């Protein structure tokens, strides 16, 4: 039987990833600190997803 512990974290991570990607698409010259401020996310969270987005863009 599969328990669903952690599903809420996966949903939140997906939402954060999409929000950050959308923000940087609209603000290509934007800085991480501005993204943090606009979205209300921590610098660590934004940095994590910026790294993932850059890695996907490089492939």
ABEGO torsion letter per residue (X at the ends): XBBABGAAAAAAAAAAAAAAAAAAAABAABBAAAAAAAAGBBAAAAAAAAAAAAAAAAX
